[in-house]
Every structure is written in C-alpha cells, then in structure tokens.
C-alpha cells in the first residue's frame, strides 16, 4: 500500500453568522469532523452535492482558510524533514510558501482563472517568476505547453483567443510549472462539453503516469469520478458519510445518500433502481442560542405528502432528515467506511 502524502484528522471549519450589530449568533459548519488519507501517486475523489463542503476542504488543504480545529499532517516526502512541524496549521509563512510549491491547483472555470490582459507566456511563467526560477524560463514555458498539447506558437496569444478546452490546458500547464507532487482539481471539466471533457481527463491520466502525480479530484459528476479515481469519499453537510475504493463504492454502496447519488446517474440500464431524496436540505447553520435551532429530526407534512405520492410506484425513497443522524464512521468491509447503524 502506498504511503499517505497527506492525512486529514478531525478537520472542522465553522464560519460565524453575525447579526446587524456584529454579534455572532450562529455557526455554519462547512466541515464537521473530516478524516481522510490521500495516498501518493493515486487519485482521491471527493464527491457530493453543491454546498456539502468540497471546496472548503480544498481551501483548507491549501491553508487559504484556517481550520477551526483538527490537523492536516504532511508526510516526509512533502516536508523533506526541512519543516519545523509536519502539521500544516503550524508552518511558518516561509514553510507555507515552500509547501505550496508542491501543490498545483486547477479550478472549475478556466476563463476565470486566467488574466485576460496577460499573454499566455506570462500566465504560464508567473509561478516561476514569483518563486525566482527565471533561468531558462522561455524554454520551460514551451516545454510545459508541449506537455498539454499546445506549442510555441501559442506564447503570444491572449486567453480569449482559445477554446474552453485549450484554456483548461493552459491552466494545467501553469499548475505544473513548479513540478508539484499534488494537483488539486476542483471541478476541472464541469465547464466543458462532453467531448472536450474526455480529452482533458485523458490528458490528466497521461500526466499522472508520466510524472507520478497525486490528484485530489473534486466533482459532483459521478461518471467522471468513476473514470478518474482510485479511492473516493462522499460528503454530505460537511461530513464524510462514506469512503472506499471506487470500484467497491460503486458496486456496493452502504450509506443511503451514496445509493441515492448513484441512482441519479444517467444509465442505459432499464431496471436500474430509482431512489428519491425527499424534503428540504437541512441547514448547516447551528444557532448559538439553542432555542432558535431547527433540527430536522421529524418527517414534515410536506414530506408525508411526497411519500404518499410515490408509494407503490416501484421507487424507493429516503427522507433527508434521516440522513442527518449523528452516526460515527465505521468499517463495514475492508477499507470501506460508512456512517451506518
């Protein structure tokens, strides 16, 4: 088994909600006790609906936001025994700068990630310039562009002159500029059409094999996750509800939310089980005054009507309030964890 490059332990990130007088009245639990291990040379997927905490986890992993509690532990392969601590939250500003050299980031919207006033040669070379690696910079930029299927003829163009897929290739080239060990990919293909998605995913696979990269792949598209990832974590309301090797999770999902996500994926199977999640999404807000809290613990009248409408039609239903139970993550099979009774 490969070594864990990064280990996340009981990570929490709470954002305060203030009233008009600036007093904290509630907390938004964006991350609520996340435990993960990201193995070297593998692709680790994080999936879940919008608002479940995927991007906050990425930002905390890069220490763009400070965690409320918990730790992100770095392996010796990342620290090279040159850091004062192996805990990300304890690194000095200089150590944090050196840590970030080892992580490249590819964002969802390539046009939003590129400065429209900069030439491609300046966009791709920017990380090298910032970190003082200016020797042979032109040759390095051409080499990076060649790696992603572009060439020297693209150096003096602007982002608007490229297609969406080409712009994402430029973003990937920039992410690789400092020879990182890890690439964090936040919905890297969601803004692209299907044929271009396939080209970018195949490019990422080729780059991983060529440079032994570790990927953290964040997406809500389960078909993309199944194609790309070795291991997968499913998030719901800031918590990991299930984690397993991708093949195991797709063939034998344990948590009801995971089963509902898989059933919503388009498929050619005529007899595919249909699962509906009923009710409103529970609020991640926790009021500091407990009397104001509205906990989703009972089936509402609206949920009862929805259940009555689909009963007897061969459709399984899950009430959202039942997904919010405080269950611990336990091993249900070898290397397969889920929050189930």
PALORO-873472 format. One line per field, with one value per residue (C-alpha): z, y, x; chain; residue number from 1; residue in one letter. Coordinates in steps of 0.25 Angstrom, whole numbers, padded with zeros to 4 digits. Example, Ala and Ser with C-alpha at 12.3 -4.5 7.8 and 13.67 -1.06 7.14 Angstrom:
2
up	c(0031:0029) .
north	c(-0018:-0004) .
east	c(0049:0055) .
chain	c(A:A) .
n	c(1:2) .
res	c(a:s) .
***
This chain:
341
up	c(0000:-0004:0007:0011:0006:0014:0026:0030:0044:0050:0042:0045:0039:0045:0039:0048:0045:0051:0053:0049:0062:0058:0069:0066:0066:0059:0052:0038:0039:0026:0031:0042:0046:0033:0033:0021:0015:0002:-0004:-0012:-0027:-0026:-0030:-0018:-0021:-0013:-0017:-0012:-0016:-0016:-0002:0004:0007:-0004:-0008:0007:0009:-0003:0002:0016:0010:0003:0016:0009:0020:0035:0041:0053:0059:0054:0047:0033:0034:0024:0020:0020:0005:0005:0017:0013:0028:0026:0033:0047:0048:0040:0043:0032:0042:0050:0038:0037:0025:0018:0021:0015:0003:0001:0003:-0007:-0018:-0017:-0019:-0033:-0034:-0046:-0044:-0050:-0059:-0068:-0073:-0059:-0055:-0066:-0066:-0079:-0080:-0080:-0091:-0089:-0088:-0076:-0070:-0070:-0065:-0054:-0043:-0048:-0047:-0033:-0028:-0034:-0044:-0056:-0062:-0076:-0073:-0088:-0091:-0078:-0083:-0097:-0090:-0081:-0093:-0101:-0089:-0090:-0105:-0108:-0114:-0116:-0126:-0114:-0106:-0111:-0110:-0100:-0093:-0101:-0114:-0109:-0107:-0093:-0094:-0099:-0087:-0077:-0083:-0081:-0066:-0065:-0071:-0061:-0049:-0053:-0054:-0041:-0042:-0031:-0025:-0024:-0033:-0026:-0037:-0034:-0044:-0055:-0066:-0062:-0071:-0083:-0093:-0093:-0104:-0098:-0084:-0089:-0095:-0082:-0074:-0083:-0082:-0067:-0067:-0076:-0068:-0055:-0061:-0067:-0054:-0043:-0039:-0027:-0030:-0021:-0031:-0026:-0034:-0034:-0047:-0043:-0056:-0057:-0043:-0046:-0058:-0051:-0036:-0029:-0016:-0013:-0001:-0001:0006:0012:0020:0024:0027:0020:0020:0012:0008:0000:-0013:-0025:-0030:-0017:-0014:-0028:-0027:-0012:-0007:0008:0012:0007:0002:-0007:-0012:-0016:-0023:-0031:-0035:-0040:-0050:-0064:-0069:-0080:-0070:-0071:-0058:-0050:-0036:-0034:-0021:-0018:-0006:-0001:0007:0008:0010:0025:0029:0033:0042:0057:0066:0078:0085:0084:0086:0071:0065:0056:0055:0044:0053:0049:0036:0032:0026:0012:0013:0017:0004:-0005:0001:-0001:-0016:-0020:-0011:-0019:-0032:-0030:-0025:-0012:-0004:0006:0015:0016:0031:0033:0026:0037:0048:0057:0053:0054:0042:0044:0035:0028:0019:0018:0015:0013:0023:0025:0035:0036:0048) .
north	c(0000:0014:0024:0035:0048:0056:0051:0059:0057:0062:0075:0085:0099:0107:0121:0131:0137:0151:0159:0174:0178:0169:0159:0144:0138:0125:0116:0110:0096:0095:0084:0076:0065:0061:0049:0045:0039:0043:0033:0036:0034:0032:0040:0042:0047:0056:0056:0062:0072:0087:0092:0080:0085:0080:0094:0098:0085:0089:0103:0097:0087:0099:0107:0118:0118:0114:0102:0103:0091:0078:0075:0073:0064:0065:0053:0053:0053:0067:0073:0067:0068:0083:0088:0091:0083:0073:0080:0089:0099:0100:0104:0118:0127:0123:0108:0110:0117:0104:0095:0102:0100:0085:0087:0091:0096:0094:0102:0100:0112:0113:0127:0132:0126:0133:0148:0153:0164:0155:0147:0132:0132:0142:0134:0120:0126:0134:0123:0122:0137:0138:0127:0133:0121:0130:0123:0117:0122:0122:0108:0103:0110:0104:0090:0092:0096:0084:0075:0079:0078:0093:0099:0111:0117:0120:0128:0142:0140:0144:0135:0140:0134:0120:0110:0105:0092:0100:0109:0098:0092:0105:0105:0091:0095:0107:0097:0088:0100:0097:0082:0079:0066:0068:0074:0079:0078:0086:0082:0083:0078:0083:0096:0088:0080:0065:0062:0073:0067:0053:0060:0067:0055:0046:0057:0057:0042:0043:0054:0046:0033:0042:0050:0041:0051:0050:0056:0061:0061:0069:0067:0065:0057:0042:0037:0046:0041:0026:0028:0036:0032:0020:0024:0032:0040:0044:0057:0062:0074:0076:0061:0049:0039:0028:0025:0013:0009:0014:0000:-0004:0008:0008:-0007:-0008:0006:0005:0019:0023:0036:0029:0020:0032:0039:0027:0024:0039:0036:0034:0020:0010:0000:-0001:-0008:0002:0004:0018:0025:0039:0048:0055:0068:0081:0081:0082:0095:0094:0106:0104:0115:0118:0120:0106:0111:0116:0103:0096:0082:0073:0061:0058:0056:0069:0069:0072:0060:0051:0056:0054:0039:0037:0041:0031:0019:0007:0012:0004:0016:0015:0028:0034:0045:0056:0057:0043:0046:0056:0045:0046:0033:0030:0026:0011:0000:-0008:-0016:-0016:-0001:0002:0012:0018:0025:0014:0007) .
east	c(0000:0005:0009:-0001:0004:-0006:-0014:-0026:-0031:-0044:-0044:-0054:-0057:-0068:-0072:-0079:-0092:-0094:-0106:-0107:-0099:-0088:-0090:-0088:-0102:-0099:-0089:-0089:-0082:-0075:-0066:-0070:-0060:-0054:-0043:-0036:-0023:-0018:-0008:0004:0002:-0013:-0025:-0034:-0048:-0057:-0072:-0085:-0096:-0093:-0091:-0086:-0072:-0064:-0058:-0056:-0048:-0039:-0037:-0033:-0024:-0017:-0018:-0025:-0035:-0030:-0037:-0046:-0039:-0033:-0020:-0014:-0002:0009:0018:0033:0032:0026:0033:0047:0050:0052:0040:0038:0026:0018:0005:0000:-0006:0007:0016:0023:0020:0033:0030:0016:0021:0030:0019:0010:0021:0017:0003:-0003:-0018:-0027:-0040:-0054:-0055:-0042:-0046:-0048:-0034:-0027:-0024:-0030:-0019:-0007:-0001:0000:0015:0013:0002:0009:0022:0016:0019:0033:0035:0029:0038:0051:0052:0055:0067:0063:0049:0045:0049:0042:0029:0030:0032:0020:0011:0016:0013:-0002:-0003:0000:0012:0022:0012:0002:0012:0008:-0007:-0018:-0028:-0040:-0033:-0034:-0046:-0050:-0042:-0030:-0031:-0032:-0019:-0013:-0017:-0012:0002:0002:-0001:0011:0021:0027:0028:0017:0015:0000:-0011:-0024:-0034:-0047:-0058:-0048:-0057:-0071:-0070:-0066:-0075:-0074:-0064:-0054:-0056:-0051:-0039:-0035:-0038:-0029:-0018:-0019:-0017:-0005:0002:-0001:0006:0017:0021:0015:0006:-0004:-0018:-0029:-0041:-0053:-0066:-0081:-0081:-0080:-0077:-0064:-0061:-0062:-0053:-0042:-0042:-0035:-0042:-0054:-0060:-0075:-0078:-0092:-0093:-0079:-0076:-0071:-0082:-0075:-0061:-0056:-0048:-0056:-0060:-0065:-0073:-0080:-0083:-0087:-0091:-0094:-0100:-0114:-0109:-0098:-0108:-0117:-0106:-0103:-0117:-0118:-0106:-0111:-0110:-0114:-0120:-0135:-0136:-0128:-0133:-0139:-0137:-0143:-0138:-0150:-0151:-0142:-0127:-0125:-0118:-0103:-0105:-0105:-0110:-0103:-0116:-0121:-0136:-0135:-0129:-0138:-0133:-0138:-0142:-0156:-0163:-0171:-0185:-0179:-0170:-0182:-0190:-0177:-0176:-0191:-0190:-0179:-0182:-0186:-0179:-0166:-0158:-0150:-0150:-0141:-0145:-0134:-0136:-0131:-0118:-0115:-0113:-0101:-0094:-0079:-0071:-0069:-0062:-0073:-0063:-0048:-0044:-0059:-0065:-0079:-0088:-0098:-0105) .
chain	c(A:A:A:A:A:A:A:A:A:A:A:A:A:A:A:A:A:A:A:A:A:A:A:A:A:A:A:A:A:A:A:A:A:A:A:A:A:A:A:A:A:A:A:A:A:A:A:A:A:A:A:A:A:A:A:A:A:A:A:A:A:A:A:A:A:A:A:A:A:A:A:A:A:A:A:A:A:A:A:A:A:A:A:A:A:A:A:A:A:A:A:A:A:A:A:A:A:A:A:A:A:A:A:A:A:A:A:A:A:A:A:A:A:A:A:A:A:A:A:A:A:A:A:A:A:A:A:A:A:A:A:A:A:A:A:A:A:A:A:A:A:A:A:A:A:A:A:A:A:A:A:A:A:A:A:A:A:A:A:A:A:A:A:A:A:A:A:A:A:A:A:A:A:A:A:A:A:A:A:A:A:A:A:A:A:A:A:A:A:A:A:A:A:A:A:A:A:A:A:A:A:A:A:A:A:A:A:A:A:A:A:A:A:A:A:A:A:A:A:A:A:A:A:A:A:A:A:A:A:A:A:A:A:A:A:A:A:A:A:A:A:A:A:A:A:A:A:A:A:A:A:A:A:A:A:A:A:A:A:A:A:A:A:A:A:A:A:A:A:A:A:A:A:A:A:A:A:A:A:A:A:A:A:A:A:A:A:A:A:A:A:A:A:A:A:A:A:A:A:A:A:A:A:A:A:A:A:A:A:A:A:A:A:A:A:A:A:A:A:A:A:A:A:A:A:A:A:A:A:A:A:A:A:A:A:A:A:A:A:A:A) .
n	c(1:2:3:4:5:6:7:8:9:10:11:12:13:14:15:16:17:18:19:20:21:22:23:24:25:26:27:28:29:30:31:32:33:34:35:36:37:38:39:40:41:42:43:44:45:46:47:48:49:50:51:52:53:54:55:56:57:58:59:60:61:62:63:64:65:66:67:68:69:70:71:72:73:74:75:76:77:78:79:80:81:82:83:84:85:86:87:88:89:90:91:92:93:94:95:96:97:98:99:100:101:102:103:104:105:106:107:108:109:110:111:112:113:114:115:116:117:118:119:120:121:122:123:124:125:126:127:128:129:130:131:132:133:134:135:136:137:138:139:140:141:142:143:144:145:146:147:148:149:150:151:152:153:154:155:156:157:158:159:160:161:162:163:164:165:166:167:168:169:170:171:172:173:174:175:176:177:178:179:180:181:182:183:184:185:186:187:188:189:190:191:192:193:194:195:196:197:198:199:200:201:202:203:204:205:206:207:208:209:210:211:212:213:214:215:216:217:218:219:220:221:222:223:224:225:226:227:228:229:230:231:232:233:234:235:236:237:238:239:240:241:242:243:244:245:246:247:248:249:250:251:252:253:254:255:256:257:258:259:260:261:262:263:264:265:266:267:268:269:270:271:272:273:274:275:276:277:278:279:280:281:282:283:284:285:286:287:288:289:290:291:292:293:294:295:296:297:298:299:300:301:302:303:304:305:306:307:308:309:310:311:312:313:314:315:316:317:318:319:320:321:322:323:324:325:326:327:328:329:330:331:332:333:334:335:336:337:338:339:340:341) .
res	c(x:x:x:x:x:x:x:x:x:x:x:x:x:x:x:x:x:x:x:x:x:x:x:x:x:x:x:x:x:x:x:x:x:x:x:x:x:x:x:x:x:x:x:x:x:x:x:x:x:x:x:x:x:x:x:x:x:x:x:x:x:x:x:x:x:x:x:x:x:x:x:x:x:x:x:x:x:x:x:x:x:x:x:x:x:x:x:x:x:x:x:x:x:x:x:x:x:x:x:x:x:x:x:x:x:x:x:x:x:x:x:x:x:x:x:x:x:x:x:x:x:x:x:x:x:x:x:x:x:x:x:x:x:x:x:x:x:x:x:x:x:x:x:x:x:x:x:x:x:x:x:x:x:x:x:x:x:x:x:x:x:x:x:x:x:x:x:x:x:x:x:x:x:x:x:x:x:x:x:x:x:x:x:x:x:x:x:x:x:x:x:x:x:x:x:x:x:x:x:x:x:x:x:x:x:x:x:x:x:x:x:x:x:x:x:x:x:x:x:x:x:x:x:x:x:x:x:x:x:x:x:x:x:x:x:x:x:x:x:x:x:x:x:x:x:x:x:x:x:x:x:x:x:x:x:x:x:x:x:x:x:x:x:x:x:x:x:x:x:x:x:x:x:x:x:x:x:x:x:x:x:x:x:x:x:x:x:x:x:x:x:x:x:x:x:x:x:x:x:x:x:x:x:x:x:x:x:x:x:x:x:x:x:x:x:x:x:x:x:x:x:x:x:x:x:x:x:x:x:x:x:x:x:x:x:x:x:x:x:x:x) .
***
